[in-house]
Amino acid sequence: MHPRNKHNSGYDLDKLIAIEPALKNFTYNRSDGIKSIDFTNPDAVKLLNKALLKSDYDIQVWDIPAQFLCPPVPGRADYIHALKDLLDESNLPDKVQGVDIGTGANLIYPILGSREYNWRFVASDINPLAVKCAKTIAELNKLPVKVMQQKQPNHFFKTIIKANQFYHFSMCNPPFHSSEADANKGTQRKWKNLNRAPQASLNFGGQAQELWCEGGEKRFILDMISESVTFKEQVYWFTSLISNKDNVKPLKQQLKQFAAEQVKVIEMEQGNKTSRFIAWSFFKP
């Protein structure tokens, strides 16, 4: 992981259990003797997140409703740290303001960005319940975050970025799948890879809007690029995670057509997994 990632050395489960005692109910000793938790159980993952956020980021109150995505904190932190490097390379000022598109009920990126680097955020989502939950987290933890509902689901920045506002970056974790059926197939593959029979009561979480959209990740980011042109003087770096590396080439082609001045694909490694985000700007370096 990124050198500044607090989770480079793994989890101290004993410390986390002391913070969230209920987490002990989900721990077990692996065959190599290392203590772990059941990562297929959403209750276990949620408690782990609560303990990590309280221990390492001073988030005293955090919870999400059942069936919403519960993000892995270390991987999400890598996006924040890599984005910080990008902003530093661009010689942008210290008082950074960003926009989180599709923040979800968990508000994870504004939490990490504000706690690690004192960034201020506007965070948006189209789901009213997600917005309500994110607002509660922001208010109870006194975070410098304004949570807004995007009432036009086909837009990303419109209605969220107001006239005469400037942001140093936008960020997004787009829905990956192209349909509900495709998302369900993905869940089945996860169960198969874990050598576990699918269980209705133990799923990997995620509302429809978090998991799939028409055209999937590729269409979502292509549309985001198209709309970003309208706001090209109000955001220095537009960024989005890309799960499928095959989508990088067509996204770069679209950015070339729209005459983006800067385009970067930044890779991040978490163990054996490689993730990436694309960043584009209409400002010259």
Solvent accessible surface area in square Angstrom, and as a share of the most:
residue,aa,sasa,rsa
1,M,74,0.33
2,H,27,0.12
3,P,118,0.74
4,R,105,0.38
5,N,5,0.03
6,K,101,0.43
7,H,7,0.03
8,N,70,0.36
9,S,117,0.75
10,G,45,0.44
11,Y,83,0.31
12,D,81,0.42
13,L,15,0.08
14,D,92,0.48
15,K,101,0.43
16,L,5,0.03
17,I,24,0.12
18,A,82,0.63
19,I,50,0.25
20,E,22,0.10
21,P,95,0.60
22,A,47,0.36
23,L,0,0.00
24,K,135,0.57
25,N,123,0.63
26,F,51,0.21
27,T,33,0.19
28,Y,110,0.42
29,N,107,0.55
30,R,101,0.37
31,S,130,0.84
32,D,87,0.45
33,G,54,0.52
34,I,97,0.49
35,K,84,0.36
36,S,14,0.09
37,I,3,0.02
38,D,41,0.21
39,F,101,0.42
40,T,10,0.06
41,N,24,0.12
42,P,47,0.30
43,D,81,0.42
44,A,0,0.00
45,V,27,0.15
46,K,45,0.19
47,L,27,0.14
48,L,4,0.02
49,N,2,0.01
50,K,52,0.22
51,A,0,0.00
52,L,5,0.03
53,L,0,0.00
54,K,62,0.26
55,S,33,0.21
56,D,41,0.21
57,Y,7,0.02
58,D,85,0.44
59,I,2,0.01
60,Q,100,0.44
61,V,69,0.40
62,W,8,0.03
63,D,77,0.40
64,I,6,0.03
65,P,38,0.24
66,A,75,0.58
67,Q,96,0.43
68,F,11,0.04
69,L,46,0.23
70,C,29,0.17
71,P,5,0.03
72,P,73,0.46
73,V,0,0.00
74,P,15,0.10
75,G,20,0.19
76,R,42,0.15
77,A,0,0.00
78,D,2,0.01
79,Y,1,0.01
80,I,0,0.00
81,H,3,0.01
82,A,8,0.06
83,L,0,0.00
84,K,49,0.21
85,D,46,0.24
86,L,2,0.01
87,L,4,0.02
88,D,76,0.39
89,E,122,0.55
90,S,25,0.16
91,N,139,0.71
92,L,34,0.17
93,P,80,0.51
94,D,131,0.68
95,K,183,0.78
96,V,8,0.05
97,Q,74,0.33
98,G,0,0.00
99,V,0,0.00
100,D,1,0.01
101,I,12,0.06
102,G,44,0.42
103,T,7,0.04
104,G,5,0.05
105,A,0,0.00
106,N,10,0.05
107,L,0,0.00
108,I,5,0.03
109,Y,9,0.03
110,P,0,0.00
111,I,0,0.00
112,L,0,0.00
113,G,0,0.00
114,S,5,0.04
115,R,79,0.29
116,E,38,0.17
117,Y,42,0.16
118,N,129,0.66
119,W,3,0.01
120,R,139,0.51
121,F,8,0.03
122,V,15,0.09
123,A,0,0.00
124,S,2,0.02
125,D,15,0.08
126,I,55,0.28
127,N,18,0.09
128,P,85,0.54
129,L,83,0.41
130,A,1,0.01
131,V,9,0.05
132,K,138,0.59
133,C,22,0.13
134,A,0,0.00
135,K,87,0.37
136,T,60,0.35
137,I,4,0.02
138,A,5,0.04
139,E,121,0.54
140,L,99,0.49
141,N,13,0.07
142,K,176,0.74
143,L,16,0.08
144,P,42,0.26
145,V,20,0.12
146,K,123,0.52
147,V,10,0.06
148,M,33,0.15
149,Q,59,0.26
150,Q,6,0.03
151,K,158,0.67
152,Q,70,0.31
153,P,91,0.57
154,N,135,0.69
155,H,59,0.26
156,F,19,0.08
157,F,0,0.00
158,K,92,0.39
159,T,50,0.29
160,I,3,0.01
161,I,8,0.04
162,K,92,0.39
163,A,85,0.66
164,N,156,0.80
165,Q,65,0.29
166,F,81,0.34
167,Y,12,0.05
168,H,14,0.06
169,F,0,0.00
170,S,1,0.00
171,M,0,0.00
172,C,2,0.01
173,N,53,0.27
174,P,9,0.06
175,P,10,0.06
176,F,85,0.35
177,H,27,0.12
178,S,53,0.34
179,S,41,0.26
180,E,104,0.47
181,A,61,0.48
182,D,43,0.22
183,A,7,0.05
184,N,82,0.42
185,K,125,0.53
186,G,8,0.08
187,T,38,0.22
188,Q,95,0.42
189,R,128,0.47
190,K,105,0.44
191,W,4,0.01
192,K,160,0.68
193,N,121,0.62
194,L,81,0.40
195,N,142,0.73
196,R,83,0.30
197,A,75,0.58
198,P,76,0.48
199,Q,67,0.30
200,A,104,0.81
201,S,94,0.61
202,L,30,0.15
203,N,42,0.21
204,F,58,0.24
205,G,17,0.16
206,G,15,0.14
207,Q,48,0.21
208,A,53,0.41
209,Q,81,0.36
210,E,35,0.16
211,L,52,0.26
212,W,77,0.27
213,C,30,0.18
214,E,153,0.68
215,G,39,0.38
216,G,4,0.04
217,E,6,0.03
218,K,86,0.36
219,R,105,0.38
220,F,39,0.16
221,I,0,0.00
222,L,17,0.08
223,D,55,0.29
224,M,1,0.00
225,I,0,0.00
226,S,48,0.31
227,E,26,0.12
228,S,0,0.00
229,V,43,0.25
230,T,107,0.62
231,F,20,0.08
232,K,84,0.36
233,E,135,0.60
234,Q,36,0.16
235,V,0,0.00
236,Y,25,0.09
237,W,1,0.00
238,F,0,0.00
239,T,0,0.00
240,S,0,0.00
241,L,22,0.11
242,I,2,0.01
243,S,72,0.47
244,N,55,0.28
245,K,140,0.59
246,D,104,0.54
247,N,16,0.08
248,V,24,0.14
249,K,140,0.59
250,P,33,0.20
251,L,0,0.00
252,K,93,0.39
253,Q,93,0.41
254,Q,29,0.13
255,L,0,0.00
256,K,171,0.72
257,Q,149,0.66
258,F,76,0.32
259,A,74,0.58
260,A,20,0.16
261,E,81,0.36
262,Q,23,0.10
263,V,54,0.31
264,K,77,0.32
265,V,45,0.26
266,I,41,0.21
267,E,115,0.52
268,M,14,0.06
269,E,112,0.50
270,Q,33,0.15
271,G,72,0.69
272,N,167,0.85
273,K,129,0.55
274,T,56,0.33
275,S,21,0.13
276,R,19,0.07
277,F,0,0.00
278,I,0,0.00
279,A,0,0.00
280,W,0,0.00
281,S,0,0.00
282,F,28,0.12
283,F,63,0.26
284,K,147,0.62
285,P,137,0.86
